[in-house]
Amino acid sequence: MFVSFTDWEFDGNIENAVENMKGFWPEMKKHGATNMRATVTGEKTLRTMTIWSSEEQMKANIDEIRAAAAKAVGMTTTDGMMGTIAVELE
């Protein structure tokens, strides 16, 4: 499994941010996203963690996905990273 982390800046209205992310989720799934979590990291910042079914598909589309997500949800990307999941514990 492959994961991406994206840092976002938004207007501080977490309820709107969550609703907007939910609305954009189907588009992300079209590109192979299987799970996404968002963490509030500051008054106007979030970090998302998205698990992808395919590293190749994600890498081929990540810039387009982030740009479309930013436009759709009204947030600005400030940083991002990606990698292979080393361990998953429950």
Secondary structure, DSSP 8 states (H G I E B T S, - for coil): -EEEEEEEE--S-HHHHHHHHHHHHHHHHHTTEEEEEEEEEETTEEEEEEEES-HHHHHHHHHHHHHHHHHHHT-EEEEEEEEE------
